[in-house]
Amino acid sequence: MPANAMIADRIELADLFSRFTRLLDEKRWDDAGTVFTDDVTVHSARAGEIHGIDGLVGYMRQSEIEGEHTQHVTTDLLVNVNGDRAEASANSLVYFYRDGQAPHRTSGLRLACTAVRTPTGWRLRESRTILAWMHEK
């Protein structure tokens, strides 16, 4: 694969992770199709295993807590592209807060994802979120 194509894929995958966390922070559930495939599988300690984008969006809507917001800071992205498939991992710090207040809870997550190239760009087909730690005030 030419170096320019590899660089472009890596930039698009980094952008995909940013869109993923912004989707969560901004609660833009109707935009889930810009981040996930229709047949996505999500694994997390909190949600268990969820199959399909409709199930995932339903879970995210149901999990909203009135007045609570999040800010995800995701870093240390590692990507291994193999054709139209990529394995990616990252660390994420999540701050839970209410308007104008300092965070009342923080957590550290480890993310491991499989992304696939689709006609509309890279999308997450599988996502695994592992809670590394949590702190509540």
C-alpha positions in Angstrom: 0.0 0.0 0.0 1.4 3.4 -0.9 2.6 5.6 2.0 0.0 8.3 1.2 -2.8 5.8 1.4 -1.6 4.5 4.7 -1.3 8.0 6.1 -4.8 8.9 4.9 -6.2 5.7 6.5 -4.5 6.5 9.8 -5.8 10.1 9.8 -9.4 8.9 9.0 -9.2 6.3 11.8 -8.0 9.0 14.3 -10.9 11.1 13.1 -13.3 8.2 13.6 -12.3 7.9 17.2 -12.8 11.7 17.7 -16.2 11.4 16.1 -17.0 8.5 18.4 -16.3 10.4 21.6 -18.0 13.6 20.3 -21.1 11.5 19.5 -21.1 10.4 23.1 -20.4 13.8 24.6 -22.9 15.6 22.4 -25.6 12.8 22.7 -26.0 12.8 18.9 -27.5 9.3 18.7 -29.1 9.9 15.3 -25.6 10.2 13.9 -24.5 6.8 15.1 -24.4 5.6 11.5 -21.5 7.9 10.8 -19.4 6.0 13.4 -20.7 2.4 13.6 -21.7 -0.2 11.1 -25.3 -1.5 11.1 -24.1 -4.8 12.5 -21.8 -3.4 15.2 -21.1 -5.4 18.4 -20.2 -3.5 21.5 -18.8 -5.1 24.7 -18.6 -3.2 28.0 -18.8 -3.9 31.7 -21.7 -1.5 32.0 -23.8 -2.6 29.0 -22.7 -6.2 28.5 -22.9 -7.2 24.9 -25.0 -5.2 22.4 -25.6 -6.2 18.8 -26.6 -3.9 16.0 -26.8 -0.2 15.7 -30.4 0.0 16.7 -29.7 -1.8 20.0 -26.7 0.4 20.6 -28.6 3.6 20.0 -31.5 2.4 22.2 -29.1 1.6 25.0 -27.4 5.0 24.7 -30.7 6.8 24.9 -31.9 4.8 27.8 -28.6 5.4 29.7 -28.9 9.2 29.6 -29.0 10.8 33.0 -30.9 14.1 33.1 -28.5 17.0 33.5 -25.4 14.9 33.4 -22.8 15.5 30.7 -19.5 13.8 29.7 -16.3 15.0 28.3 -14.1 12.2 26.8 -10.4 12.8 26.3 -9.0 10.0 24.2 -5.3 9.5 23.6 -2.6 7.0 22.8 -4.3 5.8 19.7 -2.6 2.8 18.1 -3.8 1.6 14.7 -2.9 -1.5 12.6 -4.4 -1.3 9.2 -4.7 -4.4 7.1 -6.5 -3.7 3.8 -10.1 -2.7 4.5 -9.9 -3.7 8.2 -8.1 -2.1 11.1 -7.5 -2.9 14.7 -7.2 0.1 17.0 -6.8 0.8 20.6 -6.7 3.9 22.8 -7.0 5.2 26.4 -9.8 7.5 27.4 -10.5 9.7 30.4 -14.1 10.5 31.0 -15.3 13.4 33.1 -18.9 13.3 34.2 -20.3 16.8 35.2 -23.3 19.0 35.4 -23.5 22.5 33.8 -21.1 24.9 35.5 -19.8 22.4 38.0 -16.6 20.4 38.4 -16.7 16.7 37.5 -18.4 14.6 40.1 -17.0 11.4 38.7 -14.1 10.5 36.5 -13.1 7.2 34.9 -10.2 5.7 32.9 -11.1 3.4 30.0 -9.2 1.2 27.6 -10.8 1.0 24.2 -10.1 -1.8 21.6 -12.0 -1.6 18.3 -12.2 -3.2 14.9 -12.9 -0.8 12.1 -13.8 -1.6 8.5 -13.7 0.5 5.4 -17.2 1.0 4.0 -18.4 2.9 0.9 -19.0 5.9 3.2 -15.7 5.7 5.0 -14.2 3.9 8.1 -16.8 2.6 10.7 -16.5 0.7 13.9 -17.7 -2.9 13.6 -16.7 -4.0 17.1 -15.9 -2.0 20.2 -14.7 -3.2 23.6 -14.6 -0.8 26.5 -12.7 -1.9 29.6 -13.0 0.1 32.8 -9.5 0.6 34.2 -10.6 2.8 37.2 -13.3 5.1 38.5 -13.3 7.9 41.0 -16.5 9.4 42.5 -16.5 12.5 44.7 
